[in-house]
């Protein structure tokens, strides 16, 4: 035993770095591709109450995932509580326009939107609309399946929410995605991605359908120089109930999707070390592109002892996709926080409490490159004390030696709950 124990000890530490590396599970192409007619020439399909399986999806969201926290103590008043603001921004809101409402009346409504040089696109569950920069609706509201109406029915008849719309600044193009699960709760499940042919969202679109063995819940997208990165919480149905499988990371071949190639590839990874991470966010860059040799970044948080934020690096190799790898780059330790809000968010007039979604980082994980450093900002909801929800925000910086927490705070200037924020700079 005097010999065996040191050998086991050495083997454990030799194995640990490999455990922090994740290689692709598979690489494949879309199972469907087409180019549409110009959207403005298509017959609008009006939003309506659809039998879309969303109620079942809501059960998936709320039941099988890991608990909010390993922590058993409330840290009390948040140690970085921010109850006032410094100098206010000199900018005012120039346009404040009314958007769409939740036509399907589904829970959650899955609201999303992004802005380009000439348009703003809003998505609410299975509907979308296009606005100009003055706030005037120039197209819609229509059902998401309007874009897919010329496709076979497995694509045109199933619109199952969790939409994402992104404006790709470098390419001057739009990306719209949503779930499709025609065999729900059984696989295969699908992610539908539409890429605008030009900067005009009322023009033609390239349509891509990618197949998955698992239900890909809570998809989040990020634009990077070498791909569109999507993270999901993947689940499987055993015939009677849902189980969490792993975090899925999909890297879509951006150049090929933009070119309208039916051979655009997808590299897929599973991340499942002890159910951590969960609800990972991909970095989404604005402004100057990241360095050409920079990996893409992913982040998640875990409430534990001590609280931690994990940052992964994704090294994508399109020449030999099997060489692509995801590595845990940093584990950062923020100031203590409590994400426990068991009662949720109170509403006026004794209305039902709302879910705080305080067990995950809130979209986006925004990335910017400056002259001598890289930065990312994000946020999540915390109990700032006494059951009041506040916004814990972070700025991470990398000056060349790895990511660090540059600054952080919990914005909660009064006893009104604030939650589900979105950070950008």
N, C-alpha and C positions, 0 to 999 in steps of 0.2 A: 504493500500500500504506500510505502514511502516513495516508491518510484511512480506508481500509477497516478496519484493525486497531482503531482506537478505536471505530468503529461496531459491530464484532463484539463488542468488550468490553462496550459498553453494552447490547447486545441480550442478552448472556449474563446479566448481572446483572438486567435487567428480567424475564427469563424465569424466573430461579431461584425467586422467591417463588411464582409460579404453579405451579411444579413441586411445591412443598410443600403445595399445596391439592388436595383430591380431592373430586370431585362424584359424585353417585349414578350408578351404571351403569344401574339400573332401579328402578322402584317397582311392586309388584304385590301381589296378595291370595293367601290360601291356596287351594290346589287341592282341599282337603278340609276340611270342618267338620262337627262333630256334637256333641251333648250326650249324655253317657252316663247310664245308670241309676246309682243309688248303688253305689259300689264294693262296699260290704258285701253287696249283693244279687246281685252277679255270681258266677258260678262261678269259683272260684280255678283258675288254670292253673299247675300246679306247675312250678318250675324244672327244667331237665334239660339234657342234652347236646344242643345244637342245631347243625345245620349252618348256621352263620350267616355264613360268609365272614370270620370274625375273623382267621383265619390270614393271609388275603390282606391284610387291613387292617394287620396287624403289619408286613408287608413294606413297605407304603406308609410307615408311620411311620419305619422305620429306614433306608430307602434314598435317596429322591430329594431330601431336603431339604438346605438349605445346610449346609456344614461348621460345626462347633461354633465355629470361631474363625478370624480373620485373623491372630491373634498368632502369633509364632514364638519367643517367649521366655517362660519361666516366671518370674514375679516373685519366686519363692522363698517365704519365710515370709510369710503374709498380713499386710499392714501394719496392719490393724485387728483382729487376732486377739484374741478375747475368751475367756480361759481361766478366768474365774470370773464369778460373778453377784453383783450387789449384794443389797440387801435382798429376801428372798424374799416372794412374794405371801402374804398371810395366809389366802388361800382354799385349801381342800382339795377334792379330788375327792369329790363327794357320792354319785355313782352311777357304777359301773363295770360295765357289762353286756356280755355276749358278743353280738356281732352275727352277721350272716350269714357264711357262707363262700362261696368262689368255686364255685358249683354247676356252672358250665359249664367250669371248669378251663381258662380261656383266659388268654393272655398278651397284653397286660397285663390285670389284673383290673378296672381302671377303677373304683376305689372312690370313693364320694362320699356326702355326707350333709349335712343341715342340720336346725336345731332351730327350733321355733316355741314358742308359749306353752304348749301342751299335748302336743305330739308331737315325735318325732324320726323322720325318714325316712332310711333307709339304702338306697343302691343299689350293687350290685356287678355290673358288666357288664349282663346282660339280666334281672336280678332286683331286687326291692325288698321292703322290709318296713317296717312302721310300729310304732314303740314309743311307750309313754307315758313321762312324765318320771321314772318310777321304774325304767325300763329293761326293762319287761315288753313283749314283742312282742304287740301287739293285732291285727295283721293281717299275714298272710304267713308265711314268704316265698313270693312268687309271681313268675311271669314278668312282665316289663314288658307283654307283650301282653295281660295280663288286662284292663287299662284299655281296650284297643283291640279287644276280642273281638267287639263288635257291628259293627265297621266292615268295609268291603270288604276282601278278602284282601290286596290290595296294602299295606294298613295293618296288618291284624291278623296277617299271617303273617310279616312281616319285622321283626325286632328286632335291630339290628346294633351295639349297644353305644355307647361313649362317652357314658354318661348324665350328666346334670346334674340335681340337685334344689336348688331355692332356695325359701326362705321369704321372701315379700314382706311385710316388717314393716308398711309403711304401709297396704297393702291387706288385710292379715291373710289372705293366700291363699298357695297353693303352686304352684310351676312345676316340671314334670318334662319333660325332653327326652331324645331319643336319636336316633341315626342310623337311616336306613332306605335300603338300596340294593338294591331288587329286581332291577335290571338289571346289577348289578355284573359287570365293571368299567365298564360303559357308563352314560352318563347317560340319563335324569335320575336324580339322587339327591335324597333328601328329608331334611328335619329335621322330626321329629314333636314337637309341643309340646302338653302337657296342662296346663290351668289349673284348679285346684279351684274349684268354685262357691262354696264357703264355706271357713271355716277348718278344717273337718273333712275330713281327707284320705280318710276312708272314705265320703264322700258322692259327689255327682255331679261330673263333670269336663267342661270344654269341650276338645274335641280340634281341633287345627289341624295340617294338613300343608302344608309349604312346599317348593316345588320349586327345585332348583339344577342348573345346568349342569355344576358341578364336584363332585368328591368333597370334602365339607367335613369335614376331619379335625380332631381335637383341639378341639372346640367348647368355648368358655368363655362363661358368661353373667354379666351384671351388671344389677342393678336400679337404675334412675335414675328421676327424677321424670317424665320425658317418654317413656320407652320401656324395653323390655327390650333390652339390647345384647348381641349375640353376635359373637365373633370366631372365625375358623376358619383353618386352613391349607388352601388350596384346591389340588387336584391334578387333572390330566387324564390319561387313558389314550390313548396314540397307537396302540394295537393290539398293542404288544409290551412297553411299559414305562410306568411312571408318571413324570410331570414335575410339578414345583412350578409353579403358575401365579401365585398371589398370595395375600396375606392378604385374607380376606373379612371385611367388617364389615356385619352385619345389624342394623337397628334395627326392632324390632317395636312396633307401636302399642299400648302398654300399656293405655290406657283401653279400647280396643275389645276386646282380648283378655280383659280382666277382665269386660267386659259380655257376653261370649259372642256377639260380632258376627261373622258369616261374612265381613264386609267389612273385617276388620282388615288394615291395610296393613303391608308390609315395605319399608323403604328399604335398598338394597344398594349397597355401595361395594367397589371393588378398591383395594388398597394394594400397589403393586409397584415401588417405586424401588430398582433394583439388588439385588433379593432382600433388602432391608432396609426395613422390619422383617420379623420372623418370630415366630410364636407370641406374638402380642400378647395382653395381658390387658385386659378392660374393668373400669373401676371399679365396685364394688358397694357401695352405701352402707348403713351401719348407723346407728341412732339418729336424730338430727334430720335431716330431708331437706336436700339441698343447696339453695342459693338458686334461685328459680324461673327466673332468667335464666342460671344456670350451665350451661355446656356439659358434656356427658359427657366422661370422660377415658379414654384408652387408654395403655398403657405396654409397652415391650419393652426388652431390653438387647442390646448388641452388644459382644462382646469383640474389641478391635482396639487400635490405637495412636492416641489414648488410648481406654481403655474408656469406653463411653457408655451412657446410658439416655435413650431418646426418650419424650417425653410428647406425645400428640396430644389436641386438643380437637375434639369432635364437636358441631357446631351443627345441631340437627335442627329443620326447619320443616315441621310437619304441614299448614299452610295451603297452602304451595307446596312440596311435597317436593323438587322439583328444585333449590330454592335451598339445600338442606342441604349442608353442607361439612365436611370433615375437614381440620384444619390442624395442622402440626407446631408445637407451642407452645414447647417447651423441649428442648434437648439438654443433659443433665447429665453431669458427669464424676465418677464415684465414685473412691474409692481403688482403685489397681490390684488386679486379681485374675486368677486363672487358673481357667478352667472345665475345663481339660484333666484328665480322669480316664480315660485310655485303657483301663486294666485294669478299670474299674468298681469295684463295692463287694464286698469279700471276704466270704464266708460261712464259718461253722464247718465243720469236717470236710471241707475241700477241695471243698465244693459249688461249682457254677458261680457265677461272679461275676454281680452284678446291675448293670443299667444305672443310671447316676447321674442321667440326664435333666438334665445340667448345662448344656444349651444353651438354656435358656428360663427365664423367670420362672415361679415356682410360684403356682398359684391359691390365694388370691384376691389381687386388688388392692383392699384394703379402704379405703373412704373414710369419714371422719367430719368433721362440721362442728362447730367450736367457736365461742365468742363472737367472737373476732377473727382467726381463721385457719381454713383448711381443711387437712386432713392425709390422706395416703394411706400405707399400709404394704404391703410385699411382701417377697419373698425369692427367692433362687436358690442352687443348690449350687455350691461352689467347691472347688478343691484348696487346702486351707489350708497345705500344705507336706508334702513326703514322701509324696504320694499319699493323704493322709487327707482325706476329704470333710468339709466344714463348711458351715454355713448362713450365707450373707451376707444380712443383713437391712437394710432401709432404712426410714426415715421421711422422707417428703417433706412440706414445708409450703408453703403459699401465704398470705402475709399481705396480698395484694392486688396485688402487683407481679410475680407469676409463681411457678412452682414452683421450689423449691430443695431440696437434700439437707440436711435438718436434723440427722440423725444416722444413723450406719451402723456396722455391726460384723460380725464373722465369729465365730459361736458355735461353738467347738470346744474344750471344756475338757480333753480327753484325746486319746488315740490311737485312739479308736473313731470310725468314720465316722458322720456324721449327714447325711441328705440328704432331698430332697423334703419340705421343711417347709411350713408354712402360717402366715402372720402375720396377727394381728388385735389390736385394742386397744379 
